[in-house]
């Protein structure tokens, strides 16, 4: 298990470093070589060229920057918004909690990816609109989890003691409840990160995400589907990129869940 964790961290860090330093690397993702159209991988270009003669490896790195940027922004927005709404709804209770439940149930009634596609279609294609659509869909999981965790903690002795001392409700929620529910929320964030990577690739595949000539793993797969029989590397390269990133994130999430679950810790 430790070996899988180390490998996953290495792959994640490799993708992160490539994404961060992509602008300063000697990459030319949009440069066209007419004499290298659909050229298979070789010792000079390990991943070959696409239907326009562009370097797939260069576009793959720029696509990693796109996917990780979208995932980080969406998960950050969803984390803070969902946690705040879930915590406040459970803490205030009554009318506010019922409103939160109704809104969450409405979002859950629709499959997340279909709702994101519908929202992206209404907003129009583009990176910013894809981020907005995915953020609107992704906060629900954090809100549900934060609400449930808050309900299990809000009546504990230290919370009652803080109320008896006249501590404002907002400070109680932030100082006495939020730190205790962070562990499951962090674990949820790792799995949400993997889900957003797949969702962004799906939106780009449908033409609702990043627009040409900018690179995205989803759009690379879409372009490669027309040449699968003569140039399968156009689909395999971004496909394996998505697989490696999502798999490593999920393995990291499983490891964090095992380490943070006190019920599975050995007793003395």
N, C-alpha and C positions, 0 to 999 in steps of 0.2 A: 504493500500500500504506500509506503514511504517512497519507493522508487517511482511509482505512478505519479505521486504528488510532485516529486522533483522534476520529472520529465514534463509534466503539465506546466509547472512554473517556468521552466526553461523555454518552452514553446511560446507561452504567453508573453514572457519578457522579450523574446525575439520579435514577435509580431509588434509589440508595443514600441520597441526601439526602432524598428523599420518604419512604423507609422509616424513616429515623432520626427525622425531625421529624413523622411522622404523628400521634403523640399530642398534639402541641401545635398542630397546624394546626386551623383551624375546620371540622373534618369531622364529619359526622353519618351514618356508614355504616349505622346501624340505624334511623334515623328513617324512618317510613313516611308517605307522602303518598298517600292513597287517590285523589285526583283526578289523580295523575300515573302511575298504573299503566301499564307498558309504553309510556310516552311516548318517542317517538323523540328523537334528539339535536337540540338547537336551539342558538341563540346563548347562552342562559343556562346550559344543561347540555349540554356538548359530547358526552357519551357517553350521555345519556338516563337512563331509569329502568328498574328491573327489574319483575318480576311482582308485587312487594309495594309498589312505589312508592318504592324506595330508590335513592339516587344511585349510579349505577354507577361514576362517577369516584372518589367517596369510598371505595367498597368496593374499587376497583382499587388504590388507594394502600395501604389496610390489608392487602390481599392481598399486595402487594409486601413489606410488612413481614414477613408470615408466611413467604413463600417465602424471602426472604433470611436471615431468622433461622434457619430450619430448615437451609438450605444451609450457612451458616457453621458452625453447631454440628456438623452431620454430617461435613462435610469436615474440620473441626479434629480431631474424635475419630478419624476414619478415618486421617487423616494421621499423627497421633502413634502410634496403635496399630499401624497397618500398617507404618510405617517402623521402629518398634522391633522388632516381631516379625521382619520381613524381615532387618533388619541383624543381629540377634542370632542368627537361624537360620543365616545364611550365615557369620557369624564363628565361631560355635561348631562348626558342621558336625556330621557324624556323626548320632547319634540325633536330636538336636534339629532338624537340618535336614530329616531324613526326616519327622519328625512335622509340621513346618510344610508340607512339600510335600503330604502326605496331606490335611491340613485344607484347604489352598487348593484342591486338586483336587476335594474334596467340594463346596466352595462353587461352583466353576466348573461343576460338573456340572448345576447348576440355573440357568436364566435369572435374572439378578439381580432384575428387577422382579417376576417371579412369586414368588421367594423372599421378597421384601419384602412382597408382598401376603399371602402365607401367614402370615408372622410378625406382621404388623399385625392380621390376622384372629384369630390366637391370643391376642395381647395385648389386643385390643379397640380400638375407635376412640378417637382422641384425639391431640393434638399430641405429647405426650411419648412415647407408644407408637410413633408414626410415626417420631420421631427415633431411638428405640432400634432399630426394625426396619431403617431405612435405614443406620444405623451398623454394624449386624451384617453387612450385605451389602457396604458400600462399602469396607471396610478391605482387602479381598483384592487389589485392584489395586495399592495402595501397597506391600503386603507383597511381591508378586511383583517389582515394579520395584526395591524396595530390596534384595531378595535378589540379583537379577541384577547390579545395580550393585556391590554389596559383593563379590561373587565376582570381579569384574574388578579390584578394587582391593586386596583383602586381602593379596596377595602382592607388592605393590610394595616398592621399596627403602626408602622412608621408613617404611613399616609394619614391615618387618623390623628396621629400625634401632631403632624404638621398642620392639619386643619385646626386642631384645638389651640395651637399656638398663634393662630391668626395669619398663617402664611397665605398669600394670595393664590388663587386657584391656578393661575398661569405658571407661577413659580413651582408649585407642587407638581404640575404636569411635566415641566421641563427638568426639574432637579431630582424628583423622587420617583417618577414613573418612566420617563424616557430612557434613562440609562439601563433600566432593567429589561426593556423590550428591544434593545438594540441588537442583541445577538441573533434572534430569529429574523429580524429585518435585514441584517447584513447577509445572511444566508439567502434570503429571498432575493436580494439584489443581485447576487451572483447568477442565479438561475434566470432572473429577468434580463440580465445582460446578454446571456446566450440567446434568449428568445428574441430580443431586439435585433441582434445580428442577423438572425434568420428572417425576421419580419422585414428588415431594411432590404435584404437581398431579394425577398419576394416582391416588394414594391418596385424595386429597380428592374426586376425581371419583367414586370408588367408595364414598365415605362412610366411609373408614377413617382419614382425616386430621383436619383441623380440623373441629370440629362447630359447627353453627349456634348463635347468630347470627354467630359470628366469620367474617370474610371470608377466602376463599382462592380463588386463580384457578381451581383445579380444580373446586371446588364451584360457582363462578359459571358455569363452562361447563356443568356438569351441570344446573343450574337453567335455563339458557337453551336447552338442547336441546329442551325441550317447546314453545318458542315461536319456533323458528327461522324459520317462515314469516311470522309477524306481527311479530316483534321480533328480527331477526337481530343487532342491536347487542349483545344480551345475551351472545352467543357470540363475536362478532367482537372486542369490546373486550378481554376477558381472553385470547383466543387470540393477538391481536397483541402483547399484553403479554408473554406467554411467548415468542413468536417473537423479539421485539426483545431480550429479556434473554439468552436462550440463544444467539442468533446473535452478539451482541456479545461474550459470554464466550468463545465458540469462536474468534472472530476474534482476540481478545486472546491466547488460548492459542496460536494459530498464529503470531502475531507474536513471542511470547516464545520459542517453539520455534526460530524462525529466528534470533533474536538470540543464543540460548544455545548453539546447535549450532556448535561451533568448527570442525567439518569443512566447514561452508559459508562460513566467513569467508574473505575474499580474502587471499591470501598476498602478502607484500611482494616 
